[in-house]
Amino acid sequence: IHDYNFQKEKKIRADTAPKTFIREVFASGTQVFKQSEVVNNTSTKVVLKYNSNSIEFKFGALNYADPLRLFYKYRLLGFEDSWNVDFNLRAATYTNLKPGSYTFEVLAKSMRSEWSEVPSKFEVVIEKPFWLTLWFLVIVLLSLGLLVVLYIHVRIGQLEKKKLKQLVDEQTNELTEALSEKEVLIKEIHHRVKNNLAVISGLLQLQTFQSKNEDVTKALVDSQNRIQSIALVHEMLYQSETLAYIDYGAYINSLLKKIKEMYQSGEKNIELISEIDPFSLNINQAISSSLLINEVLVNAFKHAFTNQNEGVVSVKGGVSGDIVTLIIADNGKGINEEEFYSAPSLGATLIKTLANQLRGEIKISEPTKGTGAIFTIAFKKEMNS
């Protein structure tokens, strides 16, 4: 009886289909799954990175009658639908798998049994690379949209800037033409003023020819000289590149030349020396300071050398910071400062008045060596015309 039962049980086991199991799984050579004990007909799942696309499945089956002589059939759903059949093969390898979901299934049979009714399964998910994920595509689309908006904004800005530049250029050209016309008109005005002053000077000269009174003649000559000093300012203005300022050094040289021509006599030899640093003055200060220098020089020619046949008059000037300093010195007989300020003459009155117009100071001193007088005029330079 015992023999019979044993033989019967052995036959039943031989006819029973083997039960399969997944033993190990490797992804790109790295073990990602290992089953420590045999669990039949179960499904396990692993998630892999996109570059882990080479997978090896190792499997087996339980069969007590003949465990080494088994047939296996397997497939990887998502990659293939048909079964692969091999004898006594316990591993399957798949390479270059694309991102996606796959299910590995395996069945087994012995020489006497049918195929397993339920396959062992193993699920594998290979993730997409980040540049194919939805969130990355959304970021890319948003970035492209932002770039498009930015490009449109920049392009609109460039077009507006170009249009604005064109408009500014047009207006600049118009203003330049208007400014040129204005400069021509102002130069013409200065030229006409100079000519009119020359006419007045000529009339005064004619009057001196007819005058028999020596005092009247001297007064007419002095007035003529003052008018010529003003006319010289307007002459230099319309000859200069800028209509607001004149080169004061060049002006002083011209003024000294005219005064010497008018007051130099054959009996006396008065030398005029000019040492003026380069600087400029606007028309208002130029006229006032020119008249002031004119009066001081004429005063020197008339009164400083009464008992001398020779003499020297020097004019020095320059700018330090915003202060203009003019120094007129002679080696004549000198002058007392108190007497000068109390003198009722027109020349002295004009000198004091013109110094006040310049909002400056005038000092009279004597040289440290020798005789003579030194007039020092200082005033603040105006920056606007």
C-alpha positions as CSV (number, residue, x, y, z in Angstrom):
1,I,0.0,0.0,0.0
2,H,2.8,2.4,0.9
3,D,4.6,1.6,-2.4
4,Y,1.4,2.3,-4.4
5,N,0.8,5.7,-2.7
6,F,4.4,6.7,-3.4
7,Q,4.3,5.9,-7.0
8,K,0.9,7.6,-7.5
9,E,2.1,10.8,-5.8
10,K,5.3,10.8,-8.0
11,K,3.2,10.5,-11.2
12,I,0.9,13.3,-10.1
13,R,3.9,15.6,-9.4
14,A,5.5,14.7,-12.8
15,D,2.3,15.7,-14.6
16,T,1.8,19.0,-12.7
17,A,3.0,22.2,-14.5
18,P,6.0,23.8,-12.9
19,K,5.5,27.1,-10.9
20,T,7.7,29.9,-12.1
21,F,9.4,32.8,-10.2
22,I,11.6,35.8,-10.9
23,R,14.9,35.4,-9.1
24,E,16.9,38.5,-10.0
25,V,16.7,41.6,-12.3
26,F,19.7,43.7,-13.4
27,A,19.5,47.2,-15.1
28,S,22.6,48.2,-17.0
29,G,24.6,45.7,-15.0
30,T,23.3,46.9,-11.6
31,Q,21.1,44.6,-9.5
32,V,17.7,46.2,-8.9
33,F,15.8,43.2,-7.6
34,K,16.6,40.0,-5.8
35,Q,14.0,37.6,-4.4
36,S,15.3,36.0,-1.1
37,E,12.7,33.2,-1.2
38,V,10.6,31.7,-3.9
39,V,7.2,33.3,-4.2
40,N,5.2,31.9,-7.0
41,N,3.1,33.8,-9.5
42,T,3.7,37.3,-8.0
43,S,4.2,40.6,-9.8
44,T,6.8,43.1,-8.7
45,K,7.5,46.6,-10.0
46,V,10.7,48.7,-10.3
47,V,11.2,52.3,-11.7
48,L,14.4,53.0,-13.5
49,K,16.1,56.1,-14.9
50,Y,16.0,56.8,-18.7
51,N,19.6,55.7,-19.2
52,S,19.0,52.3,-17.5
53,N,17.7,50.8,-20.7
54,S,19.5,47.4,-20.7
55,I,17.6,44.9,-18.5
56,E,18.4,41.3,-17.7
57,F,15.7,39.0,-16.1
58,K,16.8,35.8,-14.3
59,F,14.1,33.4,-13.5
60,G,13.4,29.7,-12.6
61,A,10.6,27.2,-11.9
62,L,9.7,24.6,-9.2
63,N,9.6,21.0,-10.5
64,Y,10.4,18.1,-8.3
65,A,10.3,15.4,-11.0
66,D,12.9,16.8,-13.3
67,P,14.0,20.4,-12.3
68,L,16.9,20.5,-14.8
69,R,14.9,19.6,-17.9
70,L,12.3,22.4,-18.3
71,F,11.0,24.5,-21.1
72,Y,10.5,28.2,-20.6
73,K,8.6,30.7,-22.6
74,Y,8.8,34.4,-21.9
75,R,8.0,37.8,-23.3
76,L,8.3,41.5,-22.5
77,L,4.9,43.2,-23.0
78,G,5.4,46.7,-24.3
79,F,8.3,45.5,-26.4
80,E,7.0,42.2,-27.9
81,D,3.7,40.3,-27.9
82,S,4.9,36.9,-29.0
83,W,6.4,34.3,-26.7
84,N,10.1,33.3,-26.8
85,V,10.5,29.5,-26.2
86,D,13.8,28.0,-24.9
87,F,14.9,24.8,-23.3
88,N,16.5,25.0,-19.9
89,L,17.3,28.8,-20.3
90,R,16.9,30.8,-17.1
91,A,17.8,34.4,-18.2
92,A,16.6,36.9,-20.8
93,T,18.2,40.2,-21.7
94,Y,16.7,43.2,-23.5
95,T,18.7,46.3,-24.6
96,N,18.1,49.8,-25.9
97,L,14.6,49.9,-24.4
98,K,12.8,53.2,-24.8
99,P,11.2,55.0,-21.9
100,G,7.8,53.5,-21.0
101,S,6.1,50.7,-19.1
102,Y,7.0,47.0,-19.6
103,T,5.8,43.7,-18.1
104,F,8.0,40.6,-18.2
105,E,6.1,37.3,-18.1
106,V,7.5,33.8,-17.9
107,L,5.9,30.3,-18.1
108,A,7.4,26.8,-17.7
109,K,6.6,23.2,-18.5
110,S,8.3,19.9,-18.0
111,M,8.6,17.0,-20.5
112,R,5.3,15.6,-19.2
113,S,3.3,18.6,-18.1
114,E,1.5,21.5,-19.7
115,W,2.6,25.1,-19.5
116,S,2.0,26.9,-16.3
117,E,-1.5,28.4,-16.0
118,V,-0.4,31.7,-14.5
119,P,2.9,33.4,-15.5
120,S,5.2,35.1,-13.1
121,K,5.3,38.8,-13.8
122,F,7.7,41.7,-13.3
123,E,6.9,45.3,-14.1
124,V,9.5,47.7,-15.2
125,V,9.0,51.5,-15.8
126,I,11.7,53.4,-17.5
127,E,11.3,57.1,-16.9
128,K,11.5,59.7,-19.6
129,P,14.5,62.0,-19.6
130,F,13.8,65.3,-18.0
131,W,13.8,67.1,-21.4
132,L,10.9,65.0,-22.5
133,T,8.8,65.4,-19.3
134,L,5.7,67.6,-19.3
135,W,7.1,70.1,-16.8
136,F,10.2,70.6,-18.8
137,L,8.2,71.1,-22.0
138,V,6.0,73.6,-20.2
139,I,9.1,75.5,-18.9
140,V,10.6,75.5,-22.5
141,L,7.3,76.8,-24.0
142,L,7.0,79.4,-21.3
143,S,10.7,80.4,-21.9
144,L,10.1,80.6,-25.6
145,G,7.0,82.7,-25.1
146,L,8.9,85.0,-22.7
147,L,11.7,85.3,-25.3
148,V,9.1,86.1,-28.0
149,V,7.5,88.8,-25.8
150,L,11.0,90.1,-24.9
151,Y,12.0,90.2,-28.5
152,I,8.8,92.0,-29.5
153,H,9.4,94.5,-26.6
154,V,13.0,95.1,-27.6
155,R,12.1,95.4,-31.3
156,I,9.3,97.9,-30.5
157,G,11.8,99.8,-28.3
158,Q,14.4,99.8,-31.1
159,L,11.8,101.1,-33.6
160,E,10.6,103.8,-31.2
161,K,14.2,104.7,-30.4
162,K,15.0,104.9,-34.2
163,K,11.9,107.0,-34.7
164,L,12.7,109.2,-31.8
165,K,16.3,109.6,-33.0
166,Q,15.0,110.5,-36.5
167,L,12.7,113.1,-34.9
168,V,15.5,114.5,-32.7
169,D,17.8,114.7,-35.8
170,E,15.2,116.6,-37.7
171,Q,14.6,119.0,-34.8
172,T,18.4,119.3,-34.3
173,N,18.8,120.2,-37.9
174,E,16.0,122.8,-37.7
175,L,17.5,124.2,-34.5
176,T,21.0,124.3,-36.1
177,E,19.6,126.2,-39.1
178,A,17.7,128.5,-36.8
179,L,20.8,129.0,-34.6
180,S,23.0,129.7,-37.7
181,E,20.4,132.3,-38.9
182,K,20.4,133.8,-35.4
183,E,24.2,134.0,-35.3
184,V,24.3,135.6,-38.7
185,L,21.7,138.2,-37.5
186,I,23.6,138.9,-34.3
187,K,26.9,139.3,-36.2
188,E,25.1,141.7,-38.5
189,I,23.8,143.6,-35.5
190,H,27.3,143.8,-34.0
191,H,28.7,144.9,-37.3
192,R,26.0,147.6,-37.7
193,V,26.6,148.8,-34.1
194,K,30.3,149.0,-34.8
195,N,29.7,151.0,-38.0
196,N,27.2,153.3,-36.2
197,L,29.7,153.9,-33.4
198,A,32.4,154.6,-36.1
199,V,30.1,157.2,-37.7
200,I,29.6,158.9,-34.2
201,S,33.4,158.8,-33.7
202,G,33.8,160.4,-37.1
203,L,31.3,163.1,-36.3
204,L,33.1,163.8,-33.0
205,Q,36.4,164.0,-34.9
206,L,34.9,166.5,-37.4
207,Q,33.7,168.5,-34.4
208,T,37.2,168.6,-33.0
209,F,38.5,170.1,-36.2
210,Q,36.0,173.0,-36.0
211,S,36.4,173.6,-32.3
212,K,38.6,176.4,-31.2
213,N,38.3,175.8,-27.5
214,E,41.1,173.5,-26.2
215,D,39.1,172.1,-23.4
216,V,36.2,171.2,-25.7
217,T,38.6,169.6,-28.1
218,K,40.1,167.5,-25.4
219,A,36.6,166.4,-24.2
220,L,35.6,165.5,-27.8
221,V,38.8,163.5,-28.2
222,D,38.2,161.6,-24.9
223,S,34.6,160.8,-26.0
224,Q,35.8,159.7,-29.4
225,N,38.3,157.4,-27.7
226,R,35.6,155.9,-25.4
227,I,33.3,155.3,-28.3
228,Q,36.1,153.6,-30.3
229,S,36.8,151.3,-27.3
230,I,33.2,150.2,-27.3
231,A,33.2,149.8,-31.1
232,L,36.2,147.6,-30.8
233,V,34.3,145.2,-28.6
234,H,31.5,144.8,-31.2
235,E,34.1,144.4,-33.9
236,M,35.8,141.5,-32.2
237,L,32.4,139.9,-31.4
238,Y,31.2,139.7,-34.9
239,Q,34.7,138.5,-36.0
240,S,34.9,135.7,-33.4
241,E,33.4,132.2,-33.6
242,T,31.3,132.6,-30.5
243,L,29.1,135.6,-30.2
244,A,28.9,135.5,-26.4
245,Y,32.5,136.0,-25.5
246,I,35.6,137.7,-26.8
247,D,39.3,136.9,-26.5
248,Y,40.2,139.6,-24.0
249,G,44.0,139.3,-24.5
250,A,43.6,140.1,-28.2
251,Y,41.2,142.9,-27.4
252,I,43.6,144.6,-24.9
253,N,46.4,144.6,-27.5
254,S,44.1,146.2,-30.1
255,L,42.9,148.8,-27.5
256,L,46.4,149.7,-26.5
257,K,47.4,150.2,-30.2
258,K,44.4,152.6,-30.8
259,I,45.1,154.6,-27.6
260,K,48.8,155.0,-28.5
261,E,47.9,156.2,-32.0
262,M,45.5,158.8,-30.6
263,Y,47.5,160.1,-27.6
264,Q,51.2,159.5,-28.6
265,S,52.9,162.7,-29.5
266,G,56.2,163.2,-31.2
267,E,57.6,164.9,-28.1
268,K,57.3,161.9,-25.8
269,N,58.0,158.2,-26.2
270,I,55.6,156.1,-24.1
271,E,56.0,152.4,-24.4
272,L,53.0,150.2,-23.9
273,I,53.5,146.6,-22.6
274,S,50.7,144.0,-22.6
275,E,50.9,140.8,-20.6
276,I,47.4,139.2,-20.7
277,D,46.8,135.5,-20.0
278,P,44.3,133.9,-22.4
279,F,40.8,134.4,-21.1
280,S,37.4,135.6,-22.3
281,L,34.6,137.9,-21.1
282,N,31.0,138.3,-22.1
283,I,29.9,141.5,-23.8
284,N,28.6,143.2,-20.7
285,Q,31.8,142.8,-18.7
286,A,34.0,143.4,-21.8
287,I,32.5,146.8,-22.4
288,S,32.6,147.9,-18.8
289,S,36.2,146.7,-18.2
290,S,37.4,148.1,-21.5
291,L,36.0,151.5,-20.7
292,L,37.7,151.3,-17.3
293,I,41.1,150.4,-18.8
294,N,40.6,153.1,-21.4
295,E,40.1,155.7,-18.7
296,V,43.1,154.6,-16.7
297,L,45.4,154.5,-19.7
298,V,44.2,157.9,-21.0
299,N,44.7,159.3,-17.5
300,A,48.3,157.9,-17.5
301,F,49.0,159.5,-21.0
302,K,47.6,162.8,-19.9
303,H,49.0,163.2,-16.3
304,A,51.6,160.6,-15.4
305,F,54.4,161.9,-17.6
306,T,54.1,165.7,-17.5
307,N,57.8,166.2,-16.7
308,Q,59.1,163.1,-18.6
309,N,59.9,162.5,-22.2
310,E,59.9,158.7,-21.9
311,G,57.8,156.2,-19.9
312,V,56.3,152.8,-19.7
313,V,52.7,151.7,-19.2
314,S,52.0,148.0,-18.7
315,V,48.8,146.1,-18.6
316,K,48.7,142.7,-17.0
317,G,45.7,140.4,-16.5
318,G,44.5,136.9,-15.9
319,V,41.9,134.7,-14.2
320,S,42.3,132.8,-11.0
321,G,39.3,130.6,-10.2
322,D,36.5,132.9,-11.2
323,I,38.2,136.2,-10.2
324,V,39.5,138.4,-13.0
325,T,42.5,140.6,-12.1
326,L,43.7,143.6,-14.2
327,I,46.8,145.5,-13.2
328,I,47.7,148.8,-15.0
329,A,51.1,150.3,-13.9
330,D,53.2,153.2,-15.1
331,N,56.5,154.7,-14.0
332,G,55.3,158.2,-14.0
333,K,55.0,160.7,-11.2
334,G,52.4,158.7,-9.3
335,I,49.1,159.6,-7.9
336,N,47.7,159.8,-4.4
337,E,44.8,157.4,-3.7
338,E,42.8,159.9,-1.6
339,E,43.2,162.7,-4.2
340,F,42.0,160.3,-6.9
341,Y,38.8,159.3,-5.1
342,S,38.0,162.9,-4.2
343,A,38.8,164.2,-7.7
344,P,35.8,165.7,-9.5
345,S,37.0,164.9,-13.0
346,L,34.9,162.9,-15.4
347,G,37.7,160.3,-15.9
348,A,37.9,159.5,-12.2
349,T,34.1,159.4,-11.9
350,L,33.9,157.0,-14.8
351,I,36.6,154.7,-13.3
352,K,34.8,154.4,-10.0
353,T,31.4,154.0,-11.7
354,L,32.6,151.3,-14.0
355,A,34.3,149.4,-11.1
356,N,30.9,149.4,-9.3
357,Q,29.2,148.1,-12.5
358,L,31.6,145.2,-12.5
359,R,30.9,144.6,-8.8
360,G,34.6,144.7,-8.3
361,E,37.3,146.6,-6.4
362,I,39.9,149.0,-7.5
363,K,43.1,149.8,-5.6
364,I,45.8,152.4,-6.2
365,S,49.3,151.8,-4.9
366,E,52.9,152.8,-5.6
367,P,55.6,150.4,-6.8
368,T,58.1,149.1,-4.3
369,K,60.9,150.6,-6.3
370,G,60.9,153.8,-8.3
371,T,57.9,156.1,-8.9
372,G,54.6,155.6,-10.6
373,A,51.2,154.3,-9.9
374,I,49.6,150.8,-9.9
375,F,45.8,150.4,-10.6
376,T,44.6,146.9,-9.5
377,I,41.0,146.0,-10.6
378,A,39.5,142.7,-9.5
379,F,36.0,141.4,-10.2
380,K,34.1,138.1,-10.5
381,K,33.8,136.6,-14.0
382,E,30.2,136.0,-15.2
383,M,29.7,132.6,-16.7
384,N,26.5,133.4,-18.7
385,S,26.3,135.8,-21.6
